[in-house]
């Protein structure tokens, strides 16, 4: 198993499309609202915008895949 804690930003490929991202499912954005209903709908019903996925979209430059 690879040791991920030894990686830095230069170890990531900027062309990664995030299709297999374990954190966001490839969308590139995640819902951080504390309401479970918002997580189930994959959008916040309170008007909070989605946040960039820290795994595959840390700079927030990718378009939403959905």
Secondary structure, DSSP 8 states (H G I E B T S, - for coil): ---GGG--GGGS-TT---TT-TTTTTSSEE---S-HHHHHHTS-TTS---EE-TTT-TTS-S----
